[in-house]
């Protein structure tokens, strides 16, 4: 038996992407023709099943943030936070951007629960520690599913640094406000309802994550093709 080609066709139409893999092969078989067809048909169906699940659609993102241009650097605080309200349509937080100044060593970015109207650093849902940098700091790959309409907070811990740090502006975001804390890692906050950190956040309705079972199915399909080619030899 001779394997002629493997074709990959992708269709996308407001539904999860569908990958269809078609395998063309010759029919000039002399020995084991029926068994070869069975193996290749099984491999084809298996790969179609797997490829259907490997990708998922991601709807257009919803963005929130402080729209004001005039910004000021934080000075003399150990940490800062911004509360926010999750959009009702897109509830998976995928990216957060804020601005830094100064010359600290590292900072810790976290998404935490709100408790009694203030950020609760003991209830962290996501956190990452990055090297300090000036200008825009983009936190990618958060992929955190949150409750639509609920409030959470993004916390930037300066990890012992108390000089010029995160930038903030006036009340340019109406569904949350800025908080500042004296001590790094502390849970005592000063709330300023007329101030917001300089930030933007992006939410999507779905993440694009392959399922382990789909990957296993795809591997099984390729195994069927290899078995058929060995049988030919």
N, C-alpha and C positions, 0 to 999 in steps of 0.2 A: 504494500500500500504506500502511496506517496502523498504527503501532506503538502498541498499547494499554497495555501494562504490562510492567514488569520486576520479577520477584519474587525475593527472596532467602530461602532456607530453610536454617537451620543445624541439623544434627543432631550430638549429642555423646554418645558411649557408650563410654568407656574405649578409644577408638581415635582416631586423628587426626580432627579435625573435618572434616566434609564440607559444603562449601557448594555448593548446587545452585541455579543461576540458570535460571529458566524464563522464556521469552519468549512471550507470547501476541500473536498478530497476527490481523487479519481476513483473510478469504479472498475478499473482494470485489475481486479484482484483474482488471484488464482487459488490461494489457500486461506482459509479462515475469514472469508469476506464478511459473512454474517456477524461473526464475533467482533471484527474490527468496527463495523458500523455501530454495533451496540456500545462499544467502548467510547467511540467518538461522540455518539449521541448523548451518552451519559455525561461526558466531559463538557459538551456544549451547554446542556441544560444546567449543569452545576455552575458553570462560569456565569451564565446569565443570571441565575439566582444570586450569586455573590455580588456581581457588579451592580445589580439593582439596589443593593443595600449599602454599597460602599460610599455613595455620595448622597447628600441631602440638600434640599434647597435652603437658601438663606435669604429671608425677606429683606427689603430695604431697611436700613438702620434708622433709629430715632436718636437725635443728638440733643443734649442739654448742656447748659453752661452759663458762665457769667459773660454777658455780652459787652460789658463796659471796657473801654480802652485804657483809661487812666489807672495806672497801677502803682502800688507802693510796696517796698520790701518790709517783711516782718523783721523785727529787731528785738532781741532780749527774751524770746520765748523758747521753750524746749520742744514744743510740738504744735501742730496746727491741724484743723480738721474742717471738712465741709460736709454738711448734711445735704441730702438730695432725696427726691421722690422718684420712685421707679415708674416709668411710663406704663400706661395700661395696655398698650398694644405690643410693645417689644420689651421683654423683661429680662433678657440675658445681657448682663454687663460684659462687653467685650474689650473696651479700651477706655483708659482714663489719661488725660493730659493735664499737667499743671506746670507752673514756671518757678524756677529757683534762681536765687542770686547767692552771692557769698562764696565761701571756700571751706565748707565742711568736708568730712572724710566720706561718710556714707549716710544714707537716709533709709528709713523703713516705710514702705507704703502698705497700708492695710485697708480693707473694707470691713467695717464692723457693724454690729447691731446698734440701734438706738435704744436707750433705756431711760425713761422719764424725761425724754426730750433732749438728752445729751448723748454723745458717743460713748460706747462702752467698750474699751479696749480689751476687756476680758472675754468678749464674745466676737472674736475675729473669724471672719469667713474666708478671707484671702489675705495673704501678705507676701511681700518680696522685699529684699534688701538690695539696693543698688549703689554704685559709686556716685558720689556727689558730682553734679554738673550744673553749669549755668545755662539759663534759657529753658526751652520747653523740655519737659521730661514726659516721655510717652510710655505708659505701662500697657503693653499688649498681651494678648492671650489670657485675659482674665477668665472669660467664659463662665461667669457665675450667674446661675439662675436665681433671681430675687422675686419677692412677692409683688405683683403689680399694685401700684398705688401706695405701697408702704415706704417708710423713710429709713434710710441707712446713712452711714457716714464714711467718707474717705479720710483716713488719718495719715498725716506725714509726720513721722517721728524723726527729729534731727539727731538722735543718738548722741546726746551730750553736747552738741554744738548749739550755742545760743547767740551767735552774731547774726548778720543779715542772712535771711533765708527765703522762705516762700513768698511769692508775690500775691497781693490781694487788691481788691478795688471796692467800689460802692456796691449797693444792693442791686446787682444786675441779674440776679436769679431769684425768682419769687417763691420757689418751692423748697427752699433750704437756706441756711446761713452759715457764716463762718464761726469757728471756735478756736481758741488759743489756750494752751496749757503751759504752766510754768516749768514743769518737770518732764523730762524725757520718759516716756513709758507710763506716765501718770494717768489717773482717771478723774482729775479735777479740772474742769473746763470753765473758761470765761466765754460766754456767748455774746455775739454782737449781731443783732438782727438786721442792722443796716450795712453790714459788710459781708462780702463773699470772697473766697479765694479765687484767683484767676484759674479757671478750670474749664474743661470740656469733657463730656463723657458720651460714649457711643453704646447704644443698646441694639441688639438684634433679637429676632424671635426664635431663631434656631441656630445651633452650632453644627458645623460640618465635621463630624467625627466618625470614622469608620468603626463598625462593630466588629469585635473579635471573631464572632461566628461567621461573619461575611468573609473575612480574610481567610478563615479556615476553609470555607466552601470554595473560594477562588483557588487556593492551593490544591484542593482535591480535584478540581477541574484540570489543572495543569498536569497533575499526576496521571490522570486518565489519558491525556494526550501522549505523555512520555511512554506509558505502558503500551499504547498502540504502536508507537514507532519502534519500540524494542521488539514487539511481536513480529513486525514486518521483517526486521533483520534476522 
